[in-house]
Amino acid sequence: MKITFRLAVALVAAACAIPALAAGNTATGNLAVSATVKASCSVATGNALSFGTYDPSAPVVTITSAIAFKCTKSTSWEVTLSKGGSPGLGASGTRAMVNAGNTEYLGYDLFIDGGATKVWGDTAGGGNTVSGSGIPAGPGGTIPVTGVIPVGQYVTPQAYSDTVVITVNY
């Protein structure tokens, strides 16, 4: 019992020798956090521009689609559209769709305006392009594109297609 009592007294004495934590005291410092945002643009999609069934004796076929893309805030951009895979090979228009056999062409044009008066350019700084800053103002960050197939192209009845490259210069 003497040993237990002496051990208890020794433990109490040792506990008293450890300095107590001062309640309510704090120390603070700062952690610097930083990042640099790079000017950036990305093309989300070019909605398909499907003319449907073309009748060469019917009025001009005009349709509208949209190009969706986003750029970082205040980033200036300019959108160009390539002339596609068969430029100038159709009877009409600056661009042309080709049939599966690559033997016939159906001419068409893409315009920057709904009135189909300004053919969309394929060169940055070359005119007839669409430009702006940040996210485009159209619904969901889009800009419209108007497609026209001129009347009177009597080609073989079958499917015709083309691929146009969308370029966002920033």
Rosetta constraint file for C-alpha pairs under 8 A:
AtomPair CA 1 CA 5 HARMONIC 6.17 0.50
AtomPair CA 2 CA 6 HARMONIC 6.02 0.50
AtomPair CA 3 CA 7 HARMONIC 5.99 0.50
AtomPair CA 4 CA 8 HARMONIC 6.15 0.50
AtomPair CA 5 CA 9 HARMONIC 6.20 0.50
AtomPair CA 6 CA 10 HARMONIC 6.07 0.50
AtomPair CA 7 CA 11 HARMONIC 6.15 0.50
AtomPair CA 8 CA 12 HARMONIC 6.23 0.50
AtomPair CA 9 CA 13 HARMONIC 6.14 0.50
AtomPair CA 10 CA 14 HARMONIC 6.13 0.50
AtomPair CA 11 CA 15 HARMONIC 6.14 0.50
AtomPair CA 12 CA 16 HARMONIC 6.24 0.50
AtomPair CA 13 CA 17 HARMONIC 6.36 0.50
AtomPair CA 14 CA 18 HARMONIC 6.74 0.50
AtomPair CA 39 CA 71 HARMONIC 7.49 0.50
AtomPair CA 39 CA 72 HARMONIC 5.89 0.50
AtomPair CA 39 CA 75 HARMONIC 6.07 0.50
AtomPair CA 39 CA 170 HARMONIC 8.00 0.50
AtomPair CA 40 CA 71 HARMONIC 5.51 0.50
AtomPair CA 40 CA 72 HARMONIC 5.56 0.50
AtomPair CA 40 CA 75 HARMONIC 7.37 0.50
AtomPair CA 40 CA 170 HARMONIC 7.62 0.50
AtomPair CA 41 CA 69 HARMONIC 7.16 0.50
AtomPair CA 41 CA 70 HARMONIC 5.54 0.50
AtomPair CA 41 CA 71 HARMONIC 3.97 0.50
AtomPair CA 41 CA 72 HARMONIC 6.48 0.50
AtomPair CA 41 CA 168 HARMONIC 7.13 0.50
AtomPair CA 41 CA 170 HARMONIC 7.23 0.50
AtomPair CA 42 CA 69 HARMONIC 5.60 0.50
AtomPair CA 42 CA 70 HARMONIC 5.61 0.50
AtomPair CA 42 CA 71 HARMONIC 6.47 0.50
AtomPair CA 42 CA 168 HARMONIC 7.70 0.50
AtomPair CA 43 CA 67 HARMONIC 7.95 0.50
AtomPair CA 43 CA 68 HARMONIC 6.21 0.50
AtomPair CA 43 CA 69 HARMONIC 4.18 0.50
AtomPair CA 43 CA 70 HARMONIC 6.63 0.50
AtomPair CA 43 CA 166 HARMONIC 7.85 0.50
AtomPair CA 43 CA 168 HARMONIC 7.36 0.50
AtomPair CA 44 CA 67 HARMONIC 8.00 0.50
AtomPair CA 44 CA 68 HARMONIC 5.34 0.50
AtomPair CA 44 CA 69 HARMONIC 4.91 0.50
AtomPair CA 44 CA 70 HARMONIC 7.41 0.50
AtomPair CA 45 CA 67 HARMONIC 6.15 0.50
AtomPair CA 45 CA 68 HARMONIC 5.24 0.50
AtomPair CA 45 CA 69 HARMONIC 6.85 0.50
AtomPair CA 46 CA 66 HARMONIC 6.33 0.50
AtomPair CA 46 CA 67 HARMONIC 4.45 0.50
AtomPair CA 46 CA 68 HARMONIC 6.08 0.50
AtomPair CA 46 CA 166 HARMONIC 7.55 0.50
AtomPair CA 47 CA 65 HARMONIC 6.13 0.50
AtomPair CA 47 CA 66 HARMONIC 5.73 0.50
AtomPair CA 47 CA 67 HARMONIC 6.22 0.50
AtomPair CA 47 CA 68 HARMONIC 7.77 0.50
AtomPair CA 48 CA 65 HARMONIC 7.10 0.50
AtomPair CA 49 CA 63 HARMONIC 7.48 0.50
AtomPair CA 49 CA 64 HARMONIC 7.30 0.50
AtomPair CA 49 CA 65 HARMONIC 5.92 0.50
AtomPair CA 49 CA 147 HARMONIC 7.32 0.50
AtomPair CA 50 CA 63 HARMONIC 7.88 0.50
AtomPair CA 51 CA 61 HARMONIC 7.13 0.50
AtomPair CA 51 CA 62 HARMONIC 7.66 0.50
AtomPair CA 51 CA 63 HARMONIC 6.66 0.50
AtomPair CA 51 CA 147 HARMONIC 7.99 0.50
AtomPair CA 51 CA 149 HARMONIC 8.00 0.50
AtomPair CA 54 CA 61 HARMONIC 7.40 0.50
AtomPair CA 55 CA 151 HARMONIC 7.87 0.50
AtomPair CA 56 CA 151 HARMONIC 5.21 0.50
AtomPair CA 56 CA 152 HARMONIC 4.57 0.50
AtomPair CA 56 CA 153 HARMONIC 5.32 0.50
AtomPair CA 56 CA 154 HARMONIC 5.93 0.50
AtomPair CA 57 CA 151 HARMONIC 6.38 0.50
AtomPair CA 57 CA 152 HARMONIC 5.85 0.50
AtomPair CA 58 CA 151 HARMONIC 6.63 0.50
AtomPair CA 59 CA 151 HARMONIC 6.01 0.50
AtomPair CA 60 CA 148 HARMONIC 6.91 0.50
AtomPair CA 60 CA 149 HARMONIC 6.01 0.50
AtomPair CA 60 CA 150 HARMONIC 5.05 0.50
AtomPair CA 60 CA 151 HARMONIC 4.97 0.50
AtomPair CA 61 CA 148 HARMONIC 5.53 0.50
AtomPair CA 61 CA 149 HARMONIC 5.22 0.50
AtomPair CA 61 CA 150 HARMONIC 6.75 0.50
AtomPair CA 61 CA 151 HARMONIC 7.53 0.50
AtomPair CA 62 CA 146 HARMONIC 6.98 0.50
AtomPair CA 62 CA 147 HARMONIC 5.63 0.50
AtomPair CA 62 CA 148 HARMONIC 4.52 0.50
AtomPair CA 62 CA 149 HARMONIC 6.74 0.50
AtomPair CA 63 CA 146 HARMONIC 5.75 0.50
AtomPair CA 63 CA 147 HARMONIC 5.27 0.50
AtomPair CA 63 CA 148 HARMONIC 6.62 0.50
AtomPair CA 64 CA 114 HARMONIC 7.67 0.50
AtomPair CA 64 CA 144 HARMONIC 6.73 0.50
AtomPair CA 64 CA 145 HARMONIC 5.69 0.50
AtomPair CA 64 CA 146 HARMONIC 4.39 0.50
AtomPair CA 64 CA 147 HARMONIC 6.12 0.50
AtomPair CA 65 CA 144 HARMONIC 5.77 0.50
AtomPair CA 65 CA 145 HARMONIC 5.36 0.50
AtomPair CA 65 CA 146 HARMONIC 6.43 0.50
AtomPair CA 65 CA 147 HARMONIC 7.96 0.50
AtomPair CA 66 CA 142 HARMONIC 5.90 0.50
AtomPair CA 66 CA 143 HARMONIC 5.47 0.50
AtomPair CA 66 CA 144 HARMONIC 4.29 0.50
AtomPair CA 66 CA 145 HARMONIC 5.50 0.50
AtomPair CA 67 CA 142 HARMONIC 5.28 0.50
AtomPair CA 67 CA 143 HARMONIC 5.36 0.50
AtomPair CA 67 CA 144 HARMONIC 6.29 0.50
AtomPair CA 67 CA 145 HARMONIC 7.05 0.50
AtomPair CA 68 CA 140 HARMONIC 7.24 0.50
AtomPair CA 68 CA 141 HARMONIC 5.71 0.50
AtomPair CA 68 CA 142 HARMONIC 4.26 0.50
AtomPair CA 68 CA 143 HARMONIC 6.67 0.50
AtomPair CA 69 CA 135 HARMONIC 7.31 0.50
AtomPair CA 69 CA 136 HARMONIC 7.33 0.50
AtomPair CA 69 CA 141 HARMONIC 6.08 0.50
AtomPair CA 69 CA 142 HARMONIC 6.34 0.50
AtomPair CA 70 CA 134 HARMONIC 6.85 0.50
AtomPair CA 70 CA 135 HARMONIC 4.85 0.50
AtomPair CA 70 CA 136 HARMONIC 6.82 0.50
AtomPair CA 70 CA 141 HARMONIC 6.31 0.50
AtomPair CA 71 CA 75 HARMONIC 6.22 0.50
AtomPair CA 71 CA 77 HARMONIC 7.79 0.50
AtomPair CA 71 CA 133 HARMONIC 7.56 0.50
AtomPair CA 71 CA 134 HARMONIC 4.87 0.50
AtomPair CA 71 CA 135 HARMONIC 5.36 0.50
AtomPair CA 72 CA 134 HARMONIC 5.35 0.50
AtomPair CA 72 CA 135 HARMONIC 7.05 0.50
AtomPair CA 73 CA 133 HARMONIC 7.15 0.50
AtomPair CA 73 CA 134 HARMONIC 4.31 0.50
AtomPair CA 73 CA 135 HARMONIC 6.86 0.50
AtomPair CA 74 CA 133 HARMONIC 5.39 0.50
AtomPair CA 74 CA 134 HARMONIC 4.92 0.50
AtomPair CA 75 CA 133 HARMONIC 5.19 0.50
AtomPair CA 75 CA 134 HARMONIC 5.11 0.50
AtomPair CA 75 CA 170 HARMONIC 6.91 0.50
AtomPair CA 76 CA 131 HARMONIC 7.42 0.50
AtomPair CA 76 CA 132 HARMONIC 5.74 0.50
AtomPair CA 76 CA 133 HARMONIC 4.19 0.50
AtomPair CA 76 CA 134 HARMONIC 6.53 0.50
AtomPair CA 76 CA 170 HARMONIC 5.74 0.50
AtomPair CA 77 CA 131 HARMONIC 5.44 0.50
AtomPair CA 77 CA 132 HARMONIC 5.48 0.50
AtomPair CA 77 CA 133 HARMONIC 5.78 0.50
AtomPair CA 77 CA 134 HARMONIC 7.64 0.50
AtomPair CA 77 CA 168 HARMONIC 6.35 0.50
AtomPair CA 77 CA 169 HARMONIC 5.45 0.50
AtomPair CA 77 CA 170 HARMONIC 4.41 0.50
AtomPair CA 78 CA 124 HARMONIC 6.80 0.50
AtomPair CA 78 CA 129 HARMONIC 6.64 0.50
AtomPair CA 78 CA 130 HARMONIC 5.61 0.50
AtomPair CA 78 CA 131 HARMONIC 4.07 0.50
AtomPair CA 78 CA 132 HARMONIC 6.58 0.50
AtomPair CA 78 CA 168 HARMONIC 5.70 0.50
AtomPair CA 78 CA 169 HARMONIC 5.11 0.50
AtomPair CA 78 CA 170 HARMONIC 6.53 0.50
AtomPair CA 79 CA 124 HARMONIC 7.48 0.50
AtomPair CA 79 CA 129 HARMONIC 5.88 0.50
AtomPair CA 79 CA 130 HARMONIC 5.34 0.50
AtomPair CA 79 CA 131 HARMONIC 6.19 0.50
AtomPair CA 79 CA 166 HARMONIC 7.06 0.50
AtomPair CA 79 CA 167 HARMONIC 5.63 0.50
AtomPair CA 79 CA 168 HARMONIC 4.59 0.50
AtomPair CA 79 CA 169 HARMONIC 6.21 0.50
AtomPair CA 80 CA 120 HARMONIC 7.11 0.50
AtomPair CA 80 CA 121 HARMONIC 5.82 0.50
AtomPair CA 80 CA 122 HARMONIC 4.84 0.50
AtomPair CA 80 CA 123 HARMONIC 6.18 0.50
AtomPair CA 80 CA 124 HARMONIC 6.34 0.50
AtomPair CA 80 CA 129 HARMONIC 5.70 0.50
AtomPair CA 80 CA 130 HARMONIC 7.31 0.50
AtomPair CA 80 CA 166 HARMONIC 6.15 0.50
AtomPair CA 80 CA 167 HARMONIC 5.27 0.50
AtomPair CA 80 CA 168 HARMONIC 6.62 0.50
AtomPair CA 80 CA 169 HARMONIC 7.78 0.50
AtomPair CA 81 CA 120 HARMONIC 6.55 0.50
AtomPair CA 81 CA 121 HARMONIC 6.24 0.50
AtomPair CA 81 CA 122 HARMONIC 4.90 0.50
AtomPair CA 81 CA 164 HARMONIC 6.35 0.50
AtomPair CA 81 CA 165 HARMONIC 5.72 0.50
AtomPair CA 81 CA 166 HARMONIC 4.90 0.50
AtomPair CA 81 CA 167 HARMONIC 6.29 0.50
AtomPair CA 82 CA 121 HARMONIC 7.56 0.50
AtomPair CA 82 CA 122 HARMONIC 4.85 0.50
AtomPair CA 82 CA 164 HARMONIC 5.39 0.50
AtomPair CA 82 CA 165 HARMONIC 5.14 0.50
AtomPair CA 82 CA 166 HARMONIC 6.72 0.50
AtomPair CA 82 CA 167 HARMONIC 7.88 0.50
AtomPair CA 83 CA 87 HARMONIC 5.37 0.50
AtomPair CA 83 CA 94 HARMONIC 7.24 0.50
AtomPair CA 83 CA 95 HARMONIC 5.56 0.50
AtomPair CA 83 CA 122 HARMONIC 6.48 0.50
AtomPair CA 83 CA 164 HARMONIC 6.43 0.50
AtomPair CA 84 CA 95 HARMONIC 6.35 0.50
AtomPair CA 84 CA 96 HARMONIC 7.32 0.50
AtomPair CA 84 CA 162 HARMONIC 6.20 0.50
AtomPair CA 84 CA 163 HARMONIC 5.42 0.50
AtomPair CA 84 CA 164 HARMONIC 4.47 0.50
AtomPair CA 84 CA 165 HARMONIC 6.95 0.50
AtomPair CA 85 CA 96 HARMONIC 7.58 0.50
AtomPair CA 85 CA 97 HARMONIC 7.82 0.50
AtomPair CA 85 CA 162 HARMONIC 6.29 0.50
AtomPair CA 85 CA 163 HARMONIC 6.49 0.50
AtomPair CA 85 CA 164 HARMONIC 7.42 0.50
AtomPair CA 86 CA 95 HARMONIC 6.35 0.50
AtomPair CA 86 CA 96 HARMONIC 5.31 0.50
AtomPair CA 86 CA 97 HARMONIC 6.75 0.50
AtomPair CA 86 CA 98 HARMONIC 7.21 0.50
AtomPair CA 86 CA 105 HARMONIC 7.93 0.50
AtomPair CA 86 CA 162 HARMONIC 7.70 0.50
AtomPair CA 87 CA 94 HARMONIC 5.81 0.50
AtomPair CA 87 CA 95 HARMONIC 4.34 0.50
AtomPair CA 87 CA 96 HARMONIC 5.66 0.50
AtomPair CA 88 CA 92 HARMONIC 7.75 0.50
AtomPair CA 88 CA 93 HARMONIC 6.69 0.50
AtomPair CA 88 CA 94 HARMONIC 4.75 0.50
AtomPair CA 88 CA 95 HARMONIC 5.37 0.50
AtomPair CA 88 CA 96 HARMONIC 6.38 0.50
AtomPair CA 88 CA 107 HARMONIC 7.48 0.50
AtomPair CA 89 CA 94 HARMONIC 7.91 0.50
AtomPair CA 89 CA 95 HARMONIC 7.22 0.50
AtomPair CA 89 CA 96 HARMONIC 5.94 0.50
AtomPair CA 89 CA 105 HARMONIC 6.24 0.50
AtomPair CA 89 CA 107 HARMONIC 7.05 0.50
AtomPair CA 90 CA 94 HARMONIC 7.69 0.50
AtomPair CA 90 CA 95 HARMONIC 7.04 0.50
AtomPair CA 90 CA 96 HARMONIC 5.12 0.50
AtomPair CA 90 CA 97 HARMONIC 7.61 0.50
AtomPair CA 90 CA 105 HARMONIC 4.90 0.50
AtomPair CA 90 CA 106 HARMONIC 5.06 0.50
AtomPair CA 90 CA 107 HARMONIC 3.94 0.50
AtomPair CA 90 CA 108 HARMONIC 7.51 0.50
AtomPair CA 91 CA 105 HARMONIC 7.58 0.50
AtomPair CA 91 CA 106 HARMONIC 7.00 0.50
AtomPair CA 91 CA 107 HARMONIC 5.80 0.50
AtomPair CA 91 CA 153 HARMONIC 6.48 0.50
AtomPair CA 92 CA 106 HARMONIC 7.77 0.50
AtomPair CA 92 CA 107 HARMONIC 4.88 0.50
AtomPair CA 92 CA 108 HARMONIC 6.58 0.50
AtomPair CA 92 CA 150 HARMONIC 6.42 0.50
AtomPair CA 92 CA 153 HARMONIC 7.57 0.50
AtomPair CA 93 CA 107 HARMONIC 4.98 0.50
AtomPair CA 93 CA 108 HARMONIC 4.68 0.50
AtomPair CA 93 CA 109 HARMONIC 5.17 0.50
AtomPair CA 93 CA 149 HARMONIC 7.59 0.50
AtomPair CA 93 CA 150 HARMONIC 7.26 0.50
AtomPair CA 94 CA 107 HARMONIC 7.01 0.50
AtomPair CA 94 CA 108 HARMONIC 6.60 0.50
AtomPair CA 94 CA 109 HARMONIC 5.83 0.50
AtomPair CA 95 CA 107 HARMONIC 5.76 0.50
AtomPair CA 95 CA 108 HARMONIC 5.38 0.50
AtomPair CA 95 CA 109 HARMONIC 5.70 0.50
AtomPair CA 95 CA 110 HARMONIC 7.99 0.50
AtomPair CA 96 CA 105 HARMONIC 5.82 0.50
AtomPair CA 96 CA 106 HARMONIC 5.29 0.50
AtomPair CA 96 CA 107 HARMONIC 4.11 0.50
AtomPair CA 96 CA 108 HARMONIC 5.59 0.50
AtomPair CA 96 CA 109 HARMONIC 7.93 0.50
AtomPair CA 96 CA 162 HARMONIC 6.97 0.50
AtomPair CA 97 CA 105 HARMONIC 5.49 0.50
AtomPair CA 97 CA 106 HARMONIC 5.07 0.50
AtomPair CA 97 CA 107 HARMONIC 6.28 0.50
AtomPair CA 97 CA 108 HARMONIC 7.45 0.50
AtomPair CA 97 CA 160 HARMONIC 5.32 0.50
AtomPair CA 97 CA 161 HARMONIC 4.55 0.50
AtomPair CA 97 CA 162 HARMONIC 4.67 0.50
AtomPair CA 98 CA 102 HARMONIC 5.66 0.50
AtomPair CA 98 CA 103 HARMONIC 7.20 0.50
AtomPair CA 98 CA 104 HARMONIC 5.81 0.50
AtomPair CA 98 CA 105 HARMONIC 4.54 0.50
AtomPair CA 98 CA 106 HARMONIC 6.36 0.50
AtomPair CA 98 CA 160 HARMONIC 4.97 0.50
AtomPair CA 98 CA 161 HARMONIC 5.50 0.50
AtomPair CA 98 CA 162 HARMONIC 6.52 0.50
AtomPair CA 99 CA 103 HARMONIC 6.52 0.50
AtomPair CA 99 CA 104 HARMONIC 5.76 0.50
AtomPair CA 99 CA 105 HARMONIC 6.52 0.50
AtomPair CA 99 CA 158 HARMONIC 6.94 0.50
AtomPair CA 99 CA 159 HARMONIC 5.89 0.50
AtomPair CA 99 CA 160 HARMONIC 4.38 0.50
AtomPair CA 99 CA 161 HARMONIC 6.63 0.50
AtomPair CA 100 CA 159 HARMONIC 7.14 0.50
AtomPair CA 100 CA 160 HARMONIC 6.92 0.50
AtomPair CA 104 CA 155 HARMONIC 6.89 0.50
AtomPair CA 104 CA 156 HARMONIC 7.53 0.50
AtomPair CA 105 CA 155 HARMONIC 7.44 0.50
AtomPair CA 105 CA 160 HARMONIC 7.49 0.50
AtomPair CA 106 CA 149 HARMONIC 7.95 0.50
AtomPair CA 106 CA 153 HARMONIC 6.86 0.50
AtomPair CA 106 CA 155 HARMONIC 7.13 0.50
AtomPair CA 106 CA 160 HARMONIC 6.95 0.50
AtomPair CA 107 CA 149 HARMONIC 6.43 0.50
AtomPair CA 107 CA 150 HARMONIC 7.33 0.50
AtomPair CA 107 CA 153 HARMONIC 7.75 0.50
AtomPair CA 108 CA 147 HARMONIC 7.11 0.50
AtomPair CA 108 CA 148 HARMONIC 5.58 0.50
AtomPair CA 108 CA 149 HARMONIC 4.46 0.50
AtomPair CA 108 CA 150 HARMONIC 6.55 0.50
AtomPair CA 109 CA 119 HARMONIC 6.57 0.50
AtomPair CA 109 CA 120 HARMONIC 7.96 0.50
AtomPair CA 109 CA 147 HARMONIC 5.75 0.50
AtomPair CA 109 CA 148 HARMONIC 5.35 0.50
AtomPair CA 109 CA 149 HARMONIC 6.66 0.50
AtomPair CA 110 CA 116 HARMONIC 7.88 0.50
AtomPair CA 110 CA 119 HARMONIC 5.73 0.50
AtomPair CA 110 CA 120 HARMONIC 5.62 0.50
AtomPair CA 110 CA 145 HARMONIC 6.60 0.50
AtomPair CA 110 CA 146 HARMONIC 5.57 0.50
AtomPair CA 110 CA 147 HARMONIC 4.56 0.50
AtomPair CA 110 CA 148 HARMONIC 6.51 0.50
AtomPair CA 111 CA 116 HARMONIC 5.33 0.50
AtomPair CA 111 CA 117 HARMONIC 6.85 0.50
AtomPair CA 111 CA 118 HARMONIC 5.40 0.50
AtomPair CA 111 CA 119 HARMONIC 4.38 0.50
AtomPair CA 111 CA 120 HARMONIC 4.82 0.50
AtomPair CA 111 CA 145 HARMONIC 5.99 0.50
AtomPair CA 111 CA 146 HARMONIC 5.00 0.50
AtomPair CA 111 CA 147 HARMONIC 6.29 0.50
AtomPair CA 111 CA 148 HARMONIC 7.98 0.50
AtomPair CA 112 CA 116 HARMONIC 7.26 0.50
AtomPair CA 112 CA 118 HARMONIC 5.91 0.50
AtomPair CA 112 CA 119 HARMONIC 6.41 0.50
AtomPair CA 112 CA 120 HARMONIC 5.35 0.50
AtomPair CA 112 CA 128 HARMONIC 7.10 0.50
AtomPair CA 112 CA 129 HARMONIC 6.92 0.50
AtomPair CA 112 CA 130 HARMONIC 6.94 0.50
AtomPair CA 112 CA 144 HARMONIC 7.19 0.50
AtomPair CA 112 CA 145 HARMONIC 5.69 0.50
AtomPair CA 112 CA 146 HARMONIC 6.56 0.50
AtomPair CA 113 CA 117 HARMONIC 6.67 0.50
AtomPair CA 113 CA 118 HARMONIC 6.39 0.50
AtomPair CA 113 CA 144 HARMONIC 7.74 0.50
AtomPair CA 113 CA 145 HARMONIC 7.12 0.50
AtomPair CA 113 CA 146 HARMONIC 6.64 0.50
AtomPair CA 114 CA 144 HARMONIC 7.99 0.50
AtomPair CA 114 CA 145 HARMONIC 7.63 0.50
AtomPair CA 114 CA 146 HARMONIC 5.89 0.50
AtomPair CA 116 CA 146 HARMONIC 6.69 0.50
AtomPair CA 116 CA 147 HARMONIC 7.88 0.50
AtomPair CA 116 CA 148 HARMONIC 7.57 0.50
AtomPair CA 118 CA 128 HARMONIC 6.33 0.50
AtomPair CA 119 CA 128 HARMONIC 6.59 0.50
AtomPair CA 120 CA 128 HARMONIC 5.37 0.50
AtomPair CA 120 CA 129 HARMONIC 5.86 0.50
AtomPair CA 121 CA 126 HARMONIC 6.99 0.50
AtomPair CA 121 CA 127 HARMONIC 6.43 0.50
AtomPair CA 121 CA 128 HARMONIC 4.96 0.50
AtomPair CA 121 CA 129 HARMONIC 5.42 0.50
AtomPair CA 122 CA 126 HARMONIC 7.72 0.50
AtomPair CA 122 CA 129 HARMONIC 7.68 0.50
AtomPair CA 123 CA 127 HARMONIC 7.54 0.50
AtomPair CA 123 CA 129 HARMONIC 8.00 0.50
AtomPair CA 124 CA 129 HARMONIC 7.36 0.50
AtomPair CA 124 CA 169 HARMONIC 7.05 0.50
AtomPair CA 125 CA 129 HARMONIC 7.87 0.50
AtomPair CA 132 CA 136 HARMONIC 7.04 0.50
AtomPair CA 135 CA 141 HARMONIC 5.55 0.50
AtomPair CA 136 CA 141 HARMONIC 4.60 0.50
AtomPair CA 136 CA 142 HARMONIC 5.55 0.50
AtomPair CA 136 CA 143 HARMONIC 6.48 0.50
AtomPair CA 137 CA 141 HARMONIC 5.85 0.50
AtomPair CA 137 CA 142 HARMONIC 6.69 0.50
AtomPair CA 137 CA 143 HARMONIC 7.34 0.50
AtomPair CA 138 CA 142 HARMONIC 4.55 0.50
AtomPair CA 138 CA 143 HARMONIC 5.51 0.50
AtomPair CA 138 CA 144 HARMONIC 7.69 0.50
